[in-house]
Amino acid sequence: MKKALIIMLLFIILGSFSYVYIGKANINNKLEAHLKDKGYKDSEVRSTEVNHSFMAVVLSYNKWNIKVVFNDEPNALYNYNYKKGSISQGGISGFTEDNVYRHGEPEPVYK
């Protein structure tokens, strides 16, 4: 009985890690395609980060959160969401030198 419980627990843990790992790779590919569709080159993107939260599911938030930093706005963080198979921009934080966020979708955002 103990062995079956341990095996089942290991299976759940391994399955969870696999789900997140494969999901991150899939969403990274979709993010790259989304940014290319918007006209961006790989050289314009400084960094991307995809995160998953199981707790977000419990709290009714988006379980996938994507952060993008562009080279020309290193102090601005663009947040994207992955929901129902598509990527969308969810918000912007940080600052730019002239208070213009050039990568806002569908157009630049002025603050």
Secondary structure by P-SEA (a helix, b strand, c coil): caaaaaaaaaaaaaaaaaaaaaaaaaaaaaaaaaaaaaccccccccbbbbbbbaaaaaaccccbbbbbbccccccbbbbbbbccccccccccccccccccccccccccccc
